Amino acid sequence: MSTDWQQGQQLQQAQLELAWAQQEGNHSQKELHSKDMKLKEALEQLTQVQQEAQGLQKKLNTSERTLANAQICQITDC
């Protein structure tokens, strides 16, 4: 009779451990989803900053060419 009781206790303990593990798994999934969303947001911001940097680089290149042409004209009096 005590064996049945012990098995019942073990089963109950196993069920409690399983329920706890499921809760931990759910919490981990929510945390992973949250971090994934933050990562996606950071990637979007990075993409935007990269595009802005490319635009600034183009403007800088244009300014450098204009300045170089102006210096050439100043030297050659064009």
C-alpha positions in Angstrom: 0.0 0.0 0.0 2.8 2.4 0.8 4.3 1.7 -2.6 1.1 3.0 -4.3 1.2 6.1 -2.1 4.9 6.6 -2.9 4.2 6.2 -6.6 1.4 8.7 -6.3 3.7 11.2 -4.5 6.4 10.7 -7.2 3.8 11.2 -10.0 2.5 14.3 -8.3 6.1 15.6 -7.9 6.8 14.8 -11.5 3.7 16.7 -12.6 4.7 19.7 -10.5 8.2 19.7 -12.0 6.7 19.5 -15.5 4.4 22.4 -14.8 7.3 24.4 -13.5 9.4 23.5 -16.5 6.6 24.6 -18.9 6.3 27.9 -17.1 10.0 28.4 -17.4 9.8 27.5 -21.1 7.0 30.0 -21.6 8.9 32.7 -19.8 12.0 32.0 -21.9 10.0 32.2 -25.1 8.6 35.5 -24.1 12.0 36.8 -23.2 13.4 35.5 -26.5 10.6 37.2 -28.4 11.2 40.5 -26.6 14.9 40.4 -27.4 14.2 39.4 -31.0 11.9 42.5 -31.3 14.6 44.7 -29.8 17.1 43.3 -32.3 14.8 43.9 -35.2 14.3 47.5 -34.1 18.1 48.0 -33.7 18.7 46.6 -37.2 16.1 49.0 -38.6 17.8 51.9 -36.9 21.2 50.7 -38.1 19.9 50.5 -41.7 18.5 54.1 -41.4 21.8 55.4 -40.0 23.8 53.6 -42.8 21.6 55.2 -45.4 22.1 58.6 -43.8 25.8 58.0 -43.7 25.8 57.1 -47.4 23.9 60.3 -48.2 26.4 62.3 -46.2 29.3 60.6 -47.9 27.9 61.5 -51.4 27.5 65.1 -50.3 31.1 65.1 -49.0 32.4 63.6 -52.2 30.6 66.3 -54.2 32.0 69.0 -52.0 35.5 67.7 -52.3 35.2 67.6 -56.1 33.8 71.1 -56.2 36.6 72.3 -53.9 39.2 70.6 -56.1 37.8 72.1 -59.2 37.8 75.6 -57.6 41.4 75.2 -56.6 42.3 74.1 -60.1 40.5 77.2 -61.5 42.2 79.4 -59.0 45.6 78.0 -60.1 45.0 78.1 -63.8 42.8 81.2 -63.7 40.0 79.5 -65.7 
